[in-house]
Amino acid sequence: MYRIRCNRCEGTGYVEDDGRKEICPVCLGIGSVEDTDEEGRRASILRSKRFYHALFALVVAFVIYYVIFLYYYFTYHPGTIITVIVLLVGHLSMILVFFAYIFLLIFRERATEGAVRR
């Protein structure tokens, strides 16, 4: 068994009824319910797989980046300042792209959850 977010109160623990805020009758104010549904388990595994795929893509991108950087470094012998700038810009851009991809996955998942609930 595992816990999933309550669909009725959307995880807040409270529902509004005639303008009054009341405790959710499904989760009793906790915001989550226990579930043994195999579908929910598969969805959580799929989310973790997507994260690990993104992490693997980041590692592959870093390896490619370092191969290109080392080729450039040993072929053209740039100065120290240029080397540091290229390394900083490369690392920052890859990390920003990784986080942007993760946020895209999160927002896409929440958008599909909202579309299903309506």
Backbone bond lengths (Angstrom), bond angles and torsions (degrees), N, CA, C in turn:
res aa  C-N    CA-C-N  psi(-1)  N-CA   C-N-CA  omega(-1)  CA-C   N-CA-C  phi
1 M - - - 1.447 - - 1.525 109.21 -
2 Y 1.288 115.90 150.30 1.451 121.97 177.12 1.516 108.29 -146.25
3 R 1.318 115.33 167.91 1.457 120.42 -175.81 1.530 109.60 -103.45
4 I 1.330 115.32 135.27 1.456 121.07 175.03 1.520 108.84 -125.00
5 R 1.304 115.68 161.69 1.459 121.23 -179.22 1.523 109.94 -68.77
6 C 1.327 115.34 139.57 1.463 121.44 179.88 1.530 109.49 -68.15
7 N 1.328 116.72 132.13 1.463 120.82 -179.27 1.521 112.72 -76.44
8 R 1.299 117.54 -29.21 1.465 120.00 -175.61 1.525 111.83 -72.15
9 C 1.340 117.29 -46.90 1.472 120.30 -177.45 1.523 112.11 -100.39
10 E 1.326 117.98 -0.94 1.458 124.83 -179.42 1.523 112.43 59.33
11 G 1.322 116.59 32.44 1.456 121.37 174.79 1.511 115.81 88.84
12 T 1.334 118.60 -0.87 1.466 120.03 -179.11 1.514 112.21 -84.48
13 G 1.315 118.02 -28.44 1.453 121.70 -178.24 1.518 113.21 93.62
14 Y 1.323 116.57 -5.43 1.465 120.98 -178.43 1.522 110.23 -130.57
15 V 1.324 116.05 147.44 1.461 122.18 174.13 1.520 108.01 -126.56
16 E 1.326 115.89 154.48 1.463 120.35 177.97 1.517 108.91 -101.71
17 D 1.323 115.31 129.41 1.454 121.51 179.75 1.518 107.34 -132.17
18 D 1.329 116.67 114.17 1.468 122.77 -177.57 1.523 111.36 55.08
19 G 1.332 117.34 40.12 1.456 121.37 177.48 1.521 114.07 82.02
20 R 1.313 118.61 -4.05 1.467 121.70 178.53 1.524 108.97 -101.46
21 K 1.313 114.77 143.75 1.453 120.15 177.46 1.522 108.36 -91.94
22 E 1.331 116.20 120.99 1.456 121.24 -178.31 1.519 109.91 -126.21
23 I 1.312 115.67 160.62 1.460 121.13 177.54 1.526 108.87 -70.08
24 C 1.312 115.36 138.08 1.470 121.26 -179.02 1.530 109.70 -63.88
25 P 1.339 117.32 128.57 1.468 119.18 -179.58 1.533 113.65 -74.70
26 V 1.317 117.52 -16.54 1.464 120.01 -178.27 1.528 110.80 -81.84
27 C 1.338 116.87 -50.51 1.469 120.07 -176.01 1.526 112.54 -102.34
28 L 1.331 117.61 -2.91 1.466 123.71 178.75 1.527 112.76 58.78
29 G 1.331 116.24 36.69 1.456 121.46 175.08 1.510 115.50 86.88
30 I 1.315 117.69 -1.10 1.465 120.18 -178.81 1.528 110.69 -79.57
31 G 1.312 118.03 -36.67 1.461 122.11 -179.77 1.511 113.73 97.71
32 S 1.331 116.78 -9.08 1.460 119.61 178.07 1.525 108.85 -142.92
33 V 1.315 115.07 156.55 1.459 121.18 179.88 1.525 108.70 -129.40
34 E 1.334 116.11 154.64 1.459 120.26 176.19 1.519 109.38 -78.55
35 D 1.316 114.65 142.87 1.455 118.76 -177.82 1.523 109.25 -141.50
36 T 1.295 115.90 140.48 1.460 121.01 175.20 1.520 110.40 -113.83
37 D 1.305 116.27 10.27 1.458 121.67 -177.19 1.525 110.29 -66.13
38 E 1.293 116.61 127.74 1.457 121.63 -179.56 1.528 111.16 -67.43
39 E 1.323 116.81 -28.97 1.468 121.05 179.79 1.527 110.92 -62.46
40 G 1.327 116.85 -44.86 1.461 120.81 178.69 1.516 111.96 -64.63
41 R 1.317 116.06 -36.83 1.463 120.14 178.17 1.524 110.17 -65.15
42 R 1.318 116.31 -42.38 1.467 119.93 178.08 1.518 111.40 -63.33
43 A 1.327 116.94 -38.23 1.463 120.13 179.68 1.521 110.86 -64.80
44 S 1.329 117.81 -40.39 1.462 119.83 179.42 1.524 110.96 -68.48
45 I 1.334 117.31 -36.40 1.462 120.18 176.64 1.521 110.06 -65.94
46 L 1.334 116.98 -39.64 1.457 121.00 178.87 1.523 110.94 -62.63
47 R 1.347 117.32 -40.35 1.462 120.50 177.91 1.523 110.78 -62.29
48 S 1.323 117.83 -43.46 1.459 119.88 -179.58 1.530 110.60 -68.22
49 K 1.335 117.53 -35.01 1.463 119.96 177.31 1.524 110.83 -63.65
50 R 1.341 116.63 -41.03 1.463 118.98 178.99 1.521 110.87 -62.21
51 F 1.342 116.77 -39.45 1.458 120.03 178.84 1.520 110.32 -63.54
52 Y 1.336 117.24 -44.26 1.458 119.70 -179.30 1.528 111.85 -68.73
53 H 1.315 117.58 -31.53 1.467 119.83 174.23 1.525 110.18 -65.18
54 A 1.326 116.72 -40.95 1.464 120.35 178.10 1.525 110.45 -65.37
55 L 1.315 117.18 -40.55 1.459 121.08 178.71 1.527 110.67 -65.27
56 F 1.327 117.26 -40.81 1.461 121.04 177.03 1.527 110.65 -63.34
57 A 1.329 117.13 -41.19 1.465 120.62 177.84 1.524 110.69 -62.60
58 L 1.333 117.46 -37.32 1.462 121.04 177.81 1.526 110.62 -64.45
59 V 1.316 117.67 -42.70 1.464 121.16 179.60 1.527 110.20 -64.37
60 V 1.317 117.23 -43.04 1.470 120.62 177.91 1.528 110.44 -62.69
61 A 1.326 116.71 -41.91 1.465 120.25 178.52 1.528 110.95 -63.27
62 F 1.329 117.61 -39.89 1.465 120.10 177.45 1.526 111.36 -64.70
63 V 1.316 118.00 -39.61 1.468 120.53 178.52 1.524 110.14 -63.15
64 I 1.322 116.87 -45.53 1.471 120.41 177.79 1.523 110.38 -61.78
65 Y 1.333 116.26 -43.02 1.466 121.05 179.04 1.522 110.75 -59.61
66 Y 1.344 117.64 -45.52 1.461 120.16 -178.93 1.521 111.98 -67.60
67 V 1.311 118.34 -36.00 1.468 120.23 177.26 1.526 109.84 -63.13
68 I 1.331 116.60 -46.26 1.469 120.19 178.62 1.522 110.47 -64.41
69 F 1.338 116.71 -42.81 1.464 120.21 -179.16 1.526 111.47 -63.54
70 L 1.332 117.07 -45.63 1.463 119.29 -179.05 1.528 111.55 -66.44
71 Y 1.322 116.84 -36.95 1.470 119.29 175.00 1.529 110.26 -60.67
72 Y 1.322 116.66 -47.50 1.467 121.66 178.52 1.527 110.61 -61.51
73 Y 1.329 116.85 -43.28 1.459 121.37 -175.61 1.525 111.19 -65.09
74 F 1.331 116.84 -45.65 1.463 119.08 -176.84 1.525 112.59 -81.07
75 T 1.318 118.39 -18.85 1.459 120.58 178.66 1.524 111.63 -84.46
76 Y 1.341 117.08 -45.99 1.462 120.49 -172.58 1.527 114.20 -105.14
77 H 1.305 120.04 -9.44 1.466 125.11 178.83 1.531 112.65 47.35
78 P 1.329 117.64 65.45 1.467 119.74 -179.91 1.534 110.72 -72.71
79 G 1.327 115.19 167.01 1.458 120.04 179.04 1.520 111.72 -72.74
80 T 1.314 115.10 171.70 1.463 121.04 -176.92 1.519 111.97 -65.68
81 I 1.314 117.51 -42.93 1.468 121.07 -177.61 1.527 110.27 -64.72
82 I 1.316 116.97 -44.54 1.464 120.63 178.58 1.528 110.03 -62.66
83 T 1.320 117.26 -40.43 1.463 121.04 179.33 1.522 111.22 -61.92
84 V 1.322 116.98 -45.64 1.466 121.09 179.70 1.525 110.43 -64.05
85 I 1.320 117.26 -42.48 1.467 120.91 -180.00 1.530 110.31 -62.98
86 V 1.323 117.36 -45.09 1.465 120.65 -179.89 1.529 110.69 -63.41
87 L 1.323 117.53 -41.51 1.466 120.52 178.44 1.525 111.51 -64.48
88 L 1.328 117.53 -45.52 1.468 120.66 -179.87 1.524 111.78 -63.17
89 V 1.315 116.59 -46.85 1.466 120.19 -179.15 1.530 110.58 -64.17
90 G 1.305 117.46 -41.00 1.463 120.52 179.01 1.516 112.65 -63.52
91 H 1.332 116.83 -46.16 1.464 120.13 -179.99 1.522 111.37 -66.27
92 L 1.318 116.99 -45.46 1.467 119.63 -178.91 1.525 111.67 -63.02
93 S 1.319 117.01 -42.51 1.461 118.79 -178.82 1.526 111.21 -66.45
94 M 1.322 118.08 -39.04 1.469 119.36 179.23 1.519 111.63 -67.26
95 I 1.316 117.21 -40.82 1.463 119.98 179.46 1.523 110.22 -67.29
96 L 1.327 118.11 -39.88 1.466 120.79 177.83 1.527 111.44 -64.33
97 V 1.315 117.58 -40.53 1.464 120.54 177.77 1.528 110.25 -65.01
98 F 1.332 117.67 -39.01 1.464 121.49 177.88 1.523 110.58 -61.58
99 F 1.337 117.50 -49.13 1.460 120.00 179.95 1.530 111.52 -65.60
100 A 1.320 117.64 -36.03 1.462 120.00 177.13 1.528 110.31 -63.27
101 Y 1.322 117.27 -39.28 1.462 120.92 178.20 1.524 110.91 -65.63
102 I 1.328 117.22 -42.90 1.466 120.90 178.72 1.524 110.27 -62.85
103 F 1.338 117.50 -44.53 1.463 120.24 178.50 1.527 111.15 -64.43
104 L 1.324 117.72 -36.10 1.458 120.80 176.25 1.523 110.61 -61.79
105 L 1.326 117.11 -43.37 1.465 120.26 177.37 1.523 111.20 -62.12
106 I 1.329 116.74 -42.64 1.462 120.57 -179.12 1.519 110.45 -64.34
107 F 1.330 117.67 -47.55 1.464 120.46 -178.38 1.521 111.53 -66.55
108 R 1.329 117.55 -37.44 1.460 120.44 178.46 1.525 110.33 -65.01
109 E 1.332 116.57 -40.46 1.461 120.45 179.43 1.527 110.87 -65.88
110 R 1.318 117.04 -42.62 1.466 119.83 179.19 1.521 111.09 -67.10
111 A 1.324 117.15 -34.61 1.462 119.70 178.56 1.526 110.55 -67.06
112 T 1.321 117.20 -39.98 1.463 118.71 178.62 1.521 111.01 -70.72
113 E 1.342 117.87 -34.03 1.463 119.86 175.59 1.519 110.53 -62.93
114 G 1.337 116.44 -42.32 1.462 120.42 179.37 1.513 111.85 -65.68
115 A 1.324 117.23 -37.01 1.460 120.58 179.79 1.525 110.85 -69.73
116 V 1.317 117.14 -34.18 1.462 120.34 -179.82 1.522 110.59 -73.02
117 R 1.340 117.13 -38.10 1.458 120.96 -176.54 1.516 112.91 -68.68
118 R 1.311 119.01 -30.00 1.468 121.49 -174.19 1.458 112.83 -71.93
